[in-house]
Amino acid sequence: MTITPDSNLEQTTSEVVIDEPVTIELKNPAQAEMPLSCNIEDPSPIDLDSRSTSVIQEVVNIVNHERGRAGLSPLRMHSQLNASAQAHSNDMARNDFMSHSGSDGSSMGDRIKRYGYNYRTAGENVAAGQRSPQDVMRSWMNSSGHRQNILNPNFRDIGVGYAQGGGRFGTYWTQNFGA
């Protein structure tokens, strides 16, 4: 297994931040891929309204537009990666932090496994403070590591989490990628 570790936060403005991306590649996955479903719920979800759902879809649309410009196949939204990404965004909003490590000490790999996604390779981008899908995607695409996750030709699935909350940033974003 190869893990690209977190590093210091890259501050893009005084209230908008992104963290270095995380990518995990397993040499021998433990199990076959699970079906596209998830029955695990975030224990204390921040409800998604129709605006949040459209915000998430817009992030996916921009990702797939960028992938198309690079000659890559579009990613498909995956319910288990969506659940994992949303739970992490909720956790960051609820507990006022921005990191690849969850408030319970979980890693990206722990969380996506918790939601039933079995992967050979996986990646995560997180950000906070960006007010729109366009703003967060601009931040990620202007960072070589985040752009590398978005344009990784090995990824085929995506999950996106978006939460609004108190805290110093107000908005919290997570992208989970997998194959």
C-alpha positions in Angstrom: 0.0 0.0 0.0 1.3 3.5 -0.9 -0.1 6.5 1.1 0.6 10.1 0.2 0.5 11.8 3.6 -1.2 15.0 4.7 1.0 18.1 4.9 0.5 21.6 6.1 -2.6 23.5 5.1 -2.2 25.6 2.0 -4.0 28.8 2.7 -5.4 30.4 -0.4 -7.0 33.4 1.4 -7.6 34.3 5.0 -10.9 32.3 5.1 -10.5 29.7 2.3 -8.3 26.7 2.7 -7.4 23.4 1.0 -5.3 20.6 2.4 -2.9 18.5 0.4 -4.8 15.6 -1.3 -4.5 12.0 -0.1 -4.2 9.0 -2.4 -4.1 5.3 -1.4 -3.3 2.5 -3.8 -3.7 -1.1 -2.6 -1.5 -3.7 -4.3 -4.0 -6.5 -3.5 -7.5 -5.4 -2.6 -9.1 -7.6 0.1 -12.5 -8.0 -1.5 -14.4 -7.7 -4.8 -16.3 -4.5 -5.5 -19.5 -4.1 -3.6 -22.8 -3.2 -5.3 -23.8 0.5 -5.7 -25.7 0.9 -2.5 -25.2 2.1 1.1 -27.4 1.3 4.1 -25.1 3.0 6.6 -26.2 6.4 7.8 -24.2 9.3 9.2 -25.2 9.1 12.9 -26.1 12.7 13.1 -26.4 14.0 9.5 -26.7 17.6 8.5 -29.7 17.4 6.2 -29.2 18.1 2.6 -31.8 20.3 1.0 -32.4 20.5 -2.7 -29.8 23.4 -3.0 -27.1 21.2 -1.4 -28.0 18.3 -3.8 -27.6 20.6 -6.8 -24.3 22.0 -5.4 -23.0 18.4 -5.2 -24.1 17.7 -8.7 -22.5 20.8 -10.0 -19.2 19.8 -8.5 -19.5 16.5 -10.3 -20.4 18.2 -13.5 -17.3 20.5 -13.3 -15.1 17.5 -12.5 -16.4 15.6 -15.5 -16.0 18.7 -17.7 -12.3 19.0 -16.6 -11.8 15.3 -17.2 -13.4 15.6 -20.7 -11.0 18.5 -21.5 -8.1 16.2 -20.6 -9.5 13.4 -22.7 -10.6 11.3 -19.7 -13.7 9.3 -19.1 -16.3 10.9 -16.8 -16.6 9.7 -13.2 -19.9 8.2 -12.0 -21.4 9.2 -8.7 -21.2 6.3 -6.3 -23.6 6.2 -3.3 -21.0 4.7 -0.9 -18.4 7.4 -1.8 -21.1 10.1 -1.5 -22.1 8.8 2.0 -18.5 8.8 3.1 -17.7 12.2 1.7 -20.9 13.7 3.1 -20.2 12.2 6.6 -16.7 13.7 6.5 -18.0 17.2 5.5 -20.6 17.0 8.2 -18.0 16.1 10.7 -15.7 19.0 9.7 -18.7 21.4 9.8 -20.0 20.1 13.2 -16.5 20.2 14.8 -15.0 23.3 13.1 -11.9 21.7 11.5 -10.6 21.0 8.1 -8.4 17.9 7.7 -8.2 14.4 6.1 -8.3 13.0 9.6 -11.8 12.7 11.1 -12.6 13.9 14.6 -12.6 10.2 15.6 -9.1 9.8 14.2 -10.4 8.0 11.0 -8.5 8.2 7.8 -10.0 8.6 4.3 -9.5 4.8 3.8 -11.2 4.0 7.1 -14.2 6.1 6.2 -14.8 4.8 2.7 -14.5 1.2 4.0 -16.9 2.1 6.8 -19.5 3.0 4.1 -18.8 -0.3 2.2 -16.7 0.9 -0.7 -14.0 -1.6 -1.6 -11.2 0.0 -3.6 -7.9 -0.7 -5.3 -7.1 3.0 -5.4 -8.8 5.9 -3.7 -8.2 9.6 -3.2 -9.6 12.5 -1.3 -9.7 16.3 -1.7 -11.0 18.5 1.2 -11.5 22.2 1.3 -13.3 24.8 3.5 -14.6 28.3 3.0 -15.3 28.3 -0.7 -18.8 29.6 -1.3 -19.7 27.8 -4.6 -18.9 24.7 -6.6 -17.0 27.0 -9.0 -14.9 28.4 -6.2 -13.9 25.1 -4.7 -13.2 23.5 -8.1 -11.0 26.6 -8.9 -9.1 26.0 -5.7 -8.6 22.3 -6.4 -7.7 22.7 -10.0 -5.1 25.4 -9.2 -3.4 22.9 -6.8 -1.3 20.3 -8.6 -2.0 17.5 -6.2 -5.7 18.1 -6.1 -5.8 18.5 -9.9 -3.9 15.2 -10.1 -6.7 13.4 -8.1 -9.4 15.0 -10.2 -7.7 14.0 -13.5 -6.4 10.6 -12.3 -7.2 8.2 -15.2 -7.4 5.2 -12.8 -10.4 6.6 -10.9 -13.9 5.8 -12.1 -16.1 6.7 -9.2 -16.7 9.9 -7.2 -18.5 11.0 -4.1 -19.0 14.6 -3.0 -19.8 16.0 0.4 -20.9 19.6 1.1 -21.9 20.9 4.5 -22.7 24.4 5.7 -22.2 25.0 9.4 -20.9 27.4 11.9 -17.2 27.4 12.5 -14.7 29.7 11.0 -15.1 28.6 7.4 -18.9 28.2 7.0 -18.7 25.7 4.2 -16.9 22.3 4.1 -16.2 20.2 1.0 -15.0 16.6 0.5 -14.4 14.7 -2.8 -13.7 11.0 -2.5 -12.5 9.1 -5.6 -12.1 5.4 -6.1 -11.7 2.4 -8.4 
